[in-house]
């Protein structure tokens, strides 16, 4: 009689697991299925004596005699236990046993069986015996089983017994410090697991094998599996259409078809479901994937799925007044779960900001069906119905004004404190570099004190993490990672505030985006930054000022390899949810031996840390947050405030509509905008065309004289041509004063004099004078800080040996090639 115990845990199929982890993983497994084990193979058909005899050979023997004895004893016990289960092979008996699905608790079943037969084997012996059987290819437990059951001896044993030549070839193709440092040994262990679970050797591993192991591996072990995939792909083992990387595969959904987008909401009415799929497929060619997802969420999730929840059985687009009015009342609000001050979580109803967009999508849906029914009545005619929403229902002017007010308030709060954030980012980067240099120069096991902090260097420093140290409190810190994070925050702030580009455009800046353009008239070399197609699918060129050139130079200096090139990496477009082709993007770093694009989340985390250290707070005393898009609003607002024409700012920002640009200008008054637009329209309609003529020499001389009149004692006035002084010639207070570094001593004297005058006013009780003098002194101190920051950056750039700009640019351009690119 067979003595077995029922299996209590079943392993889900790999494909089902992939669907739970993301559509992209499921699609990849459908394209690259893992290998499956045959019903039988020679090693699993051997008799018990033959198996034990083979385990005594040198290829399977342990390095120590005691360990080898334990393996043989454990293997004999395992084989005797497996003989109590049905099957013609050892693999069939293993599959019939409860241990095949018991995961880490499988020895309990074996020990219970032996105790009932008067024996008391040890768990360690059973584990050693099973390891020997797996290495001898007698049993193949499966990827799920072997991924959960960790064995420190698996890699060495499988490597020696199953494919020593294959592992040797793999190691020879890699730098020694890559497979010997963390997570290199774990990646070799992942390869050994596949060999043990699916048979064959290293050269037989397929894309599907790695995918299946990745989905079966828990926790942080997936990092090693992804590195193993990179190794095998780089050696040309996988087909050309294999994915570039498996980084974050389990968290990416990937693009799915329209039917899957609609079926996310589990609609009950099949005809309406089919109509929505047909409608979205009709709209898909004119939409990007992100817009398609948004449209499906509005039409399916917020419209029809909501109607089915509140009106079960509804099957017509022709809505009654009660149904229509009920939906219109519900869509303007949403219910969210928020934590209360007492720690409990409660549901709170808040206004839905996107309600006008949802209404507009539903109205367009009805109007499209009505129009298409005239062109294709057999396809769309039966669905034509009156729209439940009028044009007035979709009026979003109020929402636009509210959005403009919120954006303006954010910009007005953040524009004045931007210099503080810039100084903090510079200081963090400088301090992080000093700490890293000191730690790298210290000997293992020593103690180093830098910037008031004491660090202890580990005695056995790993090559994979040379920046890991322990602080005075015993906490483990990664100084190298802190320096990377500080550099990311600094470079992001500098690039965004000097260009005003979007975050997705920042992440896609590549080495080839930097162009050296030669002016045909003077021969002067002008550096330009080419912004790749983004939301508007339009390329544009931005002039690189010296400060931005310094930032780009430092980024490129960090990324250049020994051959002077920047590694081309794949970048995952979160909006389109597709992989872009390999590009030498500037926002990349090396993680676990693999060059990866820096994620948007990492950029946001770096900004958050810098903001926290800056100590910037809002009017309520709460920490002030910065989003990457805030720098874009600040850039446009500051440019228009300093006299840049709005239509020029529109071109720089890459907006299709001037109203969008003016919506970003928080400090520009709305009535001034309307008056400006009315003046332009009136001038064009009333004035004769001959007034739009070439500038006369006298007018040009008067224009040039404007720049002569801008010269001041402290430097130059930066106000726009044709504008009057807005600060009544109080230049120290004026933000557009460009202070010359040569006049620093004069500015110091002015600041000290203001301090003396404030002290005099306090002694004499001239309270009306104190406030004005303090404002002037604050302005002088800010300008001194700006001068010092500029000087520090110049000194730092020279000290670091930053390459000249011709060495930084990836390509040069002439007037002909520039016109062709545009």
PECOR-V360623 format. One line per field, one symbol per residue. psi: psi as a letter, one per 40 degrees, with the letter a starting at -180 (. if undefined). burial: 1 if it has 9 or more other ideal C-beta (glycine too) atoms within 8 Angstrom, else 0. A space follows every 10 residues. Layout:
psi=???
burial=???
This chain:
psi=hhhiiihehi hiiddddddd eidddddddd dgiiiiiidi iddeeiiddd ddddeeidde iididddddd dddddddddd ddeeiiieid dddddeiede eebeeddddd dddddeeeig iidddddddd dddddefdhg diddddddhh heeddddddd ddgddddddd ddeiidedee ihfddddddd dddddddeaa adeehidddd dddddehiae eddddddddd ddddefdiid eiidiehfde ehdihiiddd ddedefidhd dddddddddd ddeddeiidd dddddddddd decdddddde gheheiehii dddddddddd deiihihihi deeihihhhi ihdedddddd dddddddddd dddddgddde deehiihehi dddehedddd dddddddddd ddddddeddd dddddddddd dddddddddd eiiheihhhh feihihhidg hiddgeehih adeeihigdd dddddddddd dddddddedf iiddddeehi deehhhhhhd deehhhhihh hihbdefhii hihhiddddd ddddddddeh adeeihhhii hhhddefihi ihigidgiih hfehhihhid dddddddddd ddddehiade eihhihided dddddddddd deehiddddd ddefidhddd ddddgdehid dddddddddd ddddddiide dgiihidddd ddddddddee hidebiheii heiihefffg dddheehhhh defddddddd dddddddddd dddefgdddd dddddddddd dddddddddd ddddddddde fhiiddedid iiiadddddd d.
burial=0001001000 0001101110 1111111110 0101100001 0001110100 1101100001 0000001101 1111111111 1101101011 1111011111 1110011011 1111100000 1000111111 1111111111 1110111110 0001101111 1110011011 1001000110 1011111111 1111111111 1100111111 1111111000 1111111111 1110000000 0100110011 0101000101 1110101010 0110111111 0011001010 0110111111 1111111100 0001000010 0011011101 1010000000 0000000000 0100111111 1110111111 0110000001 1010101110 0011010011 0011001111 1111101111 1111110111 1111110110 0101000101 0010111100 1100111111 1000001111 0111111111 1111111111 1111111111 1111111110 0000111111 1101000011 1101001111 1111111010 0000011011 1110011111 0011111100 0011011101 0111111111 1001010000 0001010101 1111111111 1111010011 0111100101 1111111100 0010010000 0000000000 0000000001 0010010001 0101011010 0000000000 1101001010 0011011101 1001101101 1000000011 0011111011 1111111011 1110011000 0110100111 0011000100 00
